[in-house]
Amino acid sequence: MSKSPRIYLSSPHMGTDEFEFVREAFATNWIAPLGPQVDAFEQEFCAVVGSRHAAALSSGTAALHLALKLAGLKPGAEVFCSTLTFSASVNPIVYEGGRPVFIDSERLSWNMDPSLLEAALASRAAGGILPAAVILVHLYGQCANIAAVAELCERYGVVLIEDAAEALGARYFTAAQAPQLSIAGDQSLGAAQAGGSRSPRSRELVTDNQEPITGAPTPRVSISPGTIGRMGIFSFNGNKIITTSGGGMLVSEDETLIRKARFLATQARDPAPHYEHSEIGYNYRMSNVLAGIGRGQLRVLEARVEARRRNCAFYQQAFSDLPGIEFMPEAPWGRSTRWLTCILIDPARFGFDREAVRMALAAENIEARPVWKPMHRQPVFAHCDRFGGDVAEDLFNRGLCLPSGSNLAEADLARVVDVVRRVGGL
Ligand SMILES: Cc1ncc(COP(=O)(O)O)c(C=O)c1O
C-alpha cells in the first residue's frame, strides 16, 4: 500500500514574483556575486522591517558572526545568549573564541527571562567584567520581552544583538508617543547607540491599532524584532517563513556597522587596484540570483504570517477538548507569526508523552520535531556557565513543533489532528 504524501514541518512556499526577479538576474547576466537584486533586496527589506541599513548575507549564521565581530568580541570574553535556541545562535560566539553563557527562558514567551539576565549582568558587574554582548533570540516567531532586555543592556552598556532568524514578520507593541515618532533629525539615535540598544520610540514606527489592546488607553504601534538592538539578524533558510533557499540579513541603524559588515563579507578587500588586505575577511555575501528570490518572497510575507497564524488557530480549535495539551503562549507585548505551532504535552494528563505523539506522526509520514534542546544540555556546550535552565528543559521535554508550513492545506492539518487525537484515545 502506498504511503500518504509526506507532510513537512515547514517547507519553502514560493509566491508569483520570485521567478521574474530571478529571470531578470539571468537576462542581465547579474548572476553573481552581487548586483542590483541584492541592493534592491536590502532596501526593500529595510522598508519592511523598519530598519535604516541592511547587508544581505549568505546565512543568518554569517550575519550573527559578523555582528559579534562588529560588537568587538575578543577571545576569552563572555557573550550571554538564550539557552532555548538553535545552535546557530551560539556557534559564532565560539568561532571568535568567546565564551557562551546561557540564560533560561521565561514561561510567558519561551524567550530569555529578563530577571535572570539582570541577575547575570549584576553578577558580572560585581566581578568587574561585563559580557561583550547579549544575544536575544526571538523563538518560533515570537518576540522576546525586548524592552526589558534592551533596558538592561542600556543600563550596563552591553551591546544587544537580536537573533530574529525565526521571527521575521512578528510585531512588537510599544506605546505610541507621537512627538517622538519621526526619525528625521532624531538626535537621540546616536546617543542611544553608544550604549547597548536604542529606544523603540526613537524611530519610525508603524501604527497598528487593529491589534487587540488589553487595558492600554493610548494607541499602540508595532515594530519588527531585530530593529531595537544595536544589530539584528534574520535568516532565509529553507524552513523559515520566507526563504532565499539559504541566506541571511544583518540590520542596524548604524551605517558604519553595515558598511564594515559588507567589507568583511567580501574578503575584506582594501581599496586598491590590486588585492590588498589588512584584515581577515569572509565570503559571506548573498548572490544576486538568491536576492531575486528574496524580493519576491518579501511581497508575500504578510500572507505567509496570516497562513501560519491560521494553522495555529486550526490546531488550537481542534485540540481544545484534549486534556494535557497546551500551546506556546502568545505574549501580550506582540503578535507572533506562529512560524511553528508548538505544543506542550503533559503525559500525566494526555496519557502519552511528546515522543509517543511524534513517533505516531512519523509513522503516518508526518514530520514533527521536539522543541529545541537547550544549549546548556548540548554536549558541546556542557562546560559553559548558565543562569537557570529548568524552564527550557521542561519546554524541551514536553514540547513538540507541529507541521506549520504556509502551504499546508486544511486536509493536511486535519491529518495531523487525527493522529494526535487518536494517540490521545479520542
Ligand atoms: C534562532 C536561529 N538563529 C540562527 C539561525 C541561523 O540561520 P541560518 O540557517 O540562515 O544560518 C537559525 C536558523 O537556521 C535559527 O533558528
The ligand as a MOL file (V3000), in Angstrom:
LIG
                    3D

  0  0  0     0  0            999 V3000
M  V30 BEGIN CTAB
M  V30 COUNTS 16 16 0 0 0
M  V30 BEGIN ATOM
M  V30 1 C 17.3290 31.0070 16.1560 0
M  V30 2 C 18.1930 30.8340 14.9360 0
M  V30 3 N 19.3270 31.5440 14.8540 0
M  V30 4 C 20.1230 31.4620 13.7820 0
M  V30 5 C 19.8050 30.6370 12.7180 0
M  V30 6 C 20.7670 30.5560 11.6010 0
M  V30 7 O 20.2700 30.9110 10.3650 0
M  V30 8 P 20.8690 30.2620 9.0360 0
M  V30 9 O 20.3410 28.8660 8.9220 0
M  V30 10 O 20.3640 31.1500 7.9490 0
M  V30 11 O 22.3440 30.2870 9.1530 0
M  V30 12 C 18.6170 29.8860 12.7590 0
M  V30 13 C 18.1390 29.0160 11.6860 0
M  V30 14 O 18.6620 28.3010 10.9810 0
M  V30 15 C 17.8030 29.9680 13.9110 0
M  V30 16 O 16.6820 29.2410 14.0170 0
M  V30 END ATOM
M  V30 BEGIN BOND
M  V30 1 1 1 2
M  V30 2 1 2 3
M  V30 3 2 2 15
M  V30 4 2 3 4
M  V30 5 1 4 5
M  V30 6 1 5 6
M  V30 7 2 5 12
M  V30 8 1 6 7
M  V30 9 1 7 8
M  V30 10 2 8 9
M  V30 11 1 8 10
M  V30 12 1 8 11
M  V30 13 1 12 13
M  V30 14 1 12 15
M  V30 15 2 13 14
M  V30 16 1 15 16
M  V30 END BOND
M  V30 END CTAB
M  END
